[in-house]
Amino acid sequence: MEVRALQMQKPARRRSSIQIIADILRLGEAGKTQIMYAANMSYQQLHKYIDVMLKLRLVDKEMTDNRLVVYRATQKGIRLLRNIDTVQEILDGKAPIDLWHQYDTPQTIAQERTSV
């Protein structure tokens, strides 16, 4: 019976790049090992994402007093994380109705794009 229950479970869905970036940004500040474990990724994946996030200025690379490298979410990264969370809330049906009407006009959308 246990085998049958296991077969009926849906396979785990792979995370999107956006979800992985959000997981990294949620840490705020962390070293490579912390990021790898918290975001559940390999060393190769970590370098790929950190390189992209550094180029996009979503995180900064900093040296601590004891010569350890940490990555810290930038203001741009924090804004992106808020946007990702908002979109996820909308898709999950958890966002307030007012949020749906925030982007009613093309002008509002254009203003949002220029403020980022």
C-alpha positions as CSV (number, residue, x, y, z in Angstrom):
1,M,0.0,0.0,0.0
2,E,2.9,2.4,0.7
3,V,4.3,1.8,-2.7
4,R,1.0,2.6,-4.3
5,A,0.8,5.9,-2.4
6,L,4.3,6.8,-3.5
7,Q,3.4,6.2,-7.2
8,M,0.4,8.4,-6.9
9,Q,2.3,11.4,-5.8
10,K,3.1,14.0,-8.4
11,P,6.8,14.4,-9.2
12,A,8.4,17.5,-7.7
13,R,8.3,20.5,-10.0
14,R,11.6,22.1,-10.9
15,R,12.0,25.7,-9.7
16,S,12.2,28.5,-12.3
17,S,15.2,30.8,-12.4
18,I,13.0,33.5,-11.0
19,Q,12.2,31.3,-8.0
20,I,15.9,30.6,-7.4
21,I,16.8,34.3,-7.7
22,A,14.0,35.1,-5.2
23,D,15.3,32.4,-2.8
24,I,18.8,33.9,-2.9
25,L,17.5,37.5,-2.5
26,R,15.4,36.4,0.6
27,L,18.6,35.6,2.4
28,G,19.5,39.3,2.4
29,E,23.2,38.7,3.2
30,A,25.0,35.3,3.0
31,G,28.2,33.5,2.0
32,K,28.4,31.0,-0.8
33,T,27.9,27.9,1.5
34,Q,24.8,29.5,3.2
35,I,23.4,30.3,-0.2
36,M,24.0,26.8,-1.6
37,Y,22.2,25.2,1.4
38,A,19.4,27.7,1.7
39,A,18.6,27.8,-2.0
40,N,19.3,24.0,-2.4
41,M,21.7,24.3,-5.3
42,S,25.0,22.9,-6.5
43,Y,28.3,24.9,-6.5
44,Q,28.1,25.2,-10.3
45,Q,24.5,26.6,-10.2
46,L,25.6,29.0,-7.4
47,H,28.3,30.5,-9.5
48,K,26.0,30.8,-12.5
49,Y,23.3,32.7,-10.5
50,I,25.7,34.8,-8.5
51,D,27.5,36.0,-11.7
52,V,24.2,37.0,-13.3
53,M,22.9,38.7,-10.2
54,L,26.2,40.6,-9.8
55,K,26.0,41.8,-13.4
56,L,22.4,42.9,-13.0
57,R,23.3,44.6,-9.7
58,L,20.8,42.5,-7.7
59,V,23.5,41.7,-5.2
60,D,26.8,43.2,-4.1
61,K,29.9,41.2,-3.3
62,E,31.5,42.4,0.0
63,M,34.5,41.3,2.1
64,T,33.9,41.0,5.9
65,D,36.3,42.0,8.6
66,N,37.5,38.4,8.8
67,R,38.1,38.2,5.1
68,L,35.1,36.2,4.2
69,V,33.1,37.0,1.0
70,V,29.4,37.7,1.4
71,Y,26.7,38.6,-1.1
72,R,24.2,41.3,0.0
73,A,20.9,42.1,-1.7
74,T,20.9,45.6,-3.2
75,Q,18.0,48.0,-3.2
76,K,17.3,46.9,-6.8
77,G,17.4,43.3,-5.7
78,I,14.9,44.0,-2.9
79,R,12.6,45.8,-5.3
80,L,12.7,42.8,-7.6
81,L,12.0,40.4,-4.7
82,R,8.9,42.5,-3.8
83,N,7.7,42.4,-7.4
84,I,8.2,38.6,-7.6
85,D,6.3,38.1,-4.3
86,T,3.5,40.4,-5.6
87,V,3.2,38.4,-8.8
88,Q,3.1,35.2,-6.9
89,E,0.4,36.5,-4.6
90,I,-1.7,37.5,-7.6
91,L,-1.2,34.1,-9.3
92,D,-2.1,32.3,-6.0
93,G,-5.2,34.5,-5.7
94,K,-4.0,36.0,-2.4
95,A,-3.5,39.6,-3.6
96,P,-6.0,42.3,-2.7
97,I,-8.4,43.3,-5.5
98,D,-7.0,46.8,-5.4
99,L,-3.6,45.5,-6.6
100,W,-5.2,44.2,-9.8
101,H,-6.4,47.7,-10.7
102,Q,-3.0,49.3,-10.1
103,Y,-1.9,48.6,-13.7
104,D,-5.1,49.6,-15.5
105,T,-3.7,52.1,-17.9
106,P,-0.7,52.0,-20.3
107,Q,0.5,55.3,-18.7
108,T,0.7,53.6,-15.2
109,I,2.7,50.7,-16.7
110,A,5.0,53.2,-18.4
111,Q,5.5,55.1,-15.2
112,E,6.4,51.9,-13.3
113,R,9.0,50.9,-16.0
114,T,10.7,54.3,-15.8
115,S,10.9,54.3,-12.0
116,V,12.8,50.9,-11.9
